[in-house]
Amino acid sequence: MKVNIRNPQRRELELARGKRVEQLLTELRLNPETVIVVRGGELLTRDEFLSEADAVEIISAISGW
């Protein structure tokens, strides 16, 4: 699985096996309340399963007025 992280610095990782979004964020020590995970332009929920063939992007969620 290819993982691009923009939080705030850009990093790229290759992971060997699939897992749920929540497991991925836990392993990367990212707070799920502060990021969004996108696959192919689609926002993913924490329970979505990611396969080895997926490419995802993890982006900081920014809130403001």
KEZATI-302885 format. One line per 5 residues: their letters; for each residue y, x, z of N, C-alpha, C. Coordinates in steps of 0.001 Angstrom, whole numbers. Layout:
# residues N
a	Y X Z Y X Z Y X Z  ...
***
This chain:
# residues 65
mkvni	-1160 845 0 0 0 0 1232 897 0  2181 559 -827 3434 1305 -886 4466 561 -49  5097 1261 887 6071 653 1783 7392 1408 1665  8445 701 1273 9794 1254 1240 10547 689 2435  11091 1561 3258 11813 1141 4454 13279 1495 4275
rnpqr	14142 503 4467 15583 750 4470 16095 268 5823  16080 1163 6792 16360 750 8173 16975 1859 9006  18175 2289 8904 19100 2211 7769 18821 3298 6738  18075 4351 7136 17732 5399 6173 16541 4961 5342  16509 5417 4111 15413 5047 3214 14239 6004 3399
relel	13051 5411 3606 11798 6167 3703 10771 5470 2830  9832 6243 2316 8748 5668 1529 7416 6156 2089  6498 5213 2307 5188 5523 2868 4091 4976 1970  2947 5618 2017 1736 5119 1361 696 4880 2452  177 3664 2529 -834 3330 3520 -2143 2992 2808
argkr	-3249 3398 3407 -4551 3324 2744 -5203 1945 2761  -4865 1096 3703 -5576 -185 3759 -4621 -1335 4022  -5084 -2531 3732 -4279 -3717 3936 -4221 -4130 5398  -3240 -4966 5700 -3059 -5484 7059 -2029 -6597 7037  -1903 -7284 8132 -890 -8333 8246 491 -7701 8450
veqll	1522 -8437 8051 2894 -7958 8190 3182 -7573 9640  2768 -8399 10578 3009 -8122 11992 2370 -6802 12423  1145 -6533 11961 472 -5273 12290 1228 -4079 11701  1704 -4235 10475 2462 -3168 9830 3717 -2829 10624  4462 -3854 11023 5695 -3621 11778 5409 -2982 13137
telrl	4329 -3396 13773 3942 -2804 15061 3612 -1324 14890  2826 -1001 13869 2463 395 13623 3671 1270 13306  4659 685 12636 5866 1430 12284 6920 1402 13387  6571 725 14479 7474 581 15632 8807 -39 15238  8718 -1094 14436 9901 -1837 14018 9878 -3206 14675
npetv	11011 -3618 15196 11140 -4920 15831 11181 -5999 14753  10228 -6934 14735 10198 -7972 13705 11408 -8892 13724  12163 -8874 14815 13364 -9700 14909 14549 -9062 14186  14425 -7777 13811 15560 -7072 13216 15349 -6680 11761  14190 -7024 11186 13908 -6663 9791 13315 -7848 9040
ivvrg	13397 -7758 7700 12685 -8697 6847 11765 -7885 5944  10661 -8500 5547 9682 -7831 4690 9597 -8631 3389  9740 -7922 2263 9794 -8557 948 8717 -7956 46  8025 -8829 -684 7019 -8399 -1671 7323 -9145 -2970  7648 -8407 -4013 7909 -9027 -5309 9027 -10054 -5278
gellt	10054 -9818 -4485 11174 -10746 -4383 10934 -11917 -3441  9765 -11960 -2807 9411 -13058 -1903 9458 -12591 -452  10188 -13335 381 10265 -13063 1812 8927 -13411 2452  8388 -12500 3252 7078 -12706 3872 7200 -13065 5342  6248 -13863 5809 6173 -14184 7230 5285 -13153 7919
rdefl	5321 -13141 9244 4551 -12158 10018 3050 -12271 9834  2558 -13461 9477 1109 -13643 9363 577 -13419 7946  1440 -13092 6994 996 -12804 5617 139 -11544 5599  -910 -11561 4776 -1771 -10388 4641 -1292 -9551 3470  -1213 -8246 3689 -815 -7295 2656 -2056 -6530 2215
seada	-2272 -6443 906 -3430 -5704 399 -3041 -4267 86  -4035 -3442 -174 -3800 -2039 -510 -2959 -1900 -1770  -3040 -2867 -2676 -2334 -2800 -3953 -882 -3259 -3870  -470 -3815 -2740 887 -4346 -2602 1945 -3253 -2494  3140 -3610 -2916 4337 -2795 -2696 5325 -3686 -1967
veiis	5757 -3270 -783 6676 -4077 13 7908 -3264 381  8964 -4002 703 10199 -3373 1151 10561 -3970 2500  10921 -3112 3435 11355 -3539 4762 12841 -3256 4856  13609 -4324 5104 15064 -4243 5071 15623 -4708 6411  16650 -4024 6898 17328 -4445 8122 17960 -5808 7905
aisgw	17742 -6706 8841 18369 -8024 8794 19723 -7911 9491  20757 -8242 8781 22118 -8112 9320 22713 -9503 9442  23282 -9760 10588 23919 -11048 10835 25391 -10805 11151  26207 -11702 10710 27627 -11545 10990 28388 -12833 10717  29636 -12813 11066 30477 -13993 10877 31458 -13746 9782
***
